[in-house]
């Protein structure tokens, strides 16, 4: 993938603006292409996975180039000192301009996650409306935990599923949209004692749809 946007690279890390439709890691699912493998070939060494973005999600993702940095970053994610910011377009006008969703999440099978007050793991998402449209809301999301599909599950739970999310939403409606309208716009981590902020602009596949609904 020659047009891959490298946001930052040094001897310890490589940060990429992942396009939607590309898996973050190599697994046994039979994917023809994944970002971890692409970057490992580019760097001529195996890059370490630190966190994941769903295949359908675009935006900032970081990989470590050595075991020491991998350990350092894993510790930050585990201790929730990493700051993550996403942009999403959701169905409906959100009732509140800002708030938080604090609902436990667990896996229910076949990779589908959901709310479970008794058996779920604590999960929190802070949100803020950026712009309201007649039938949609553009929002900023700041998850303080990192559960699988957390943002998608939380927004589905409150009745504002992310546009284009065929897994969490009415499939026949969601299939009409060009992509999952969720983008990881910013990531803040500490590298060698220095806080670093990495940002990725919303891609055209996302922004051009905003222009359509704004007309």
Secondary structure, DSSP 8 states (H G I E B T S, - for coil): -TT-EEEEE-SSEEEEEE-TT-BSS--TT--S-BHHHHHHHHHTS--EE-----TT-EEEEEEESSHHHHHHHHHHHHTT--EEEEEEEEES--SSSEEEEE--EEEEETTEEEE-TTT-B--EEEEEEEEE-SSEEEEEEEESS--TTHHHHHHHHTT--BTT-SSSS-HHHHTTSSS--EEEEEEEEEETTEEEEEE----HHHHHHHHHHT-
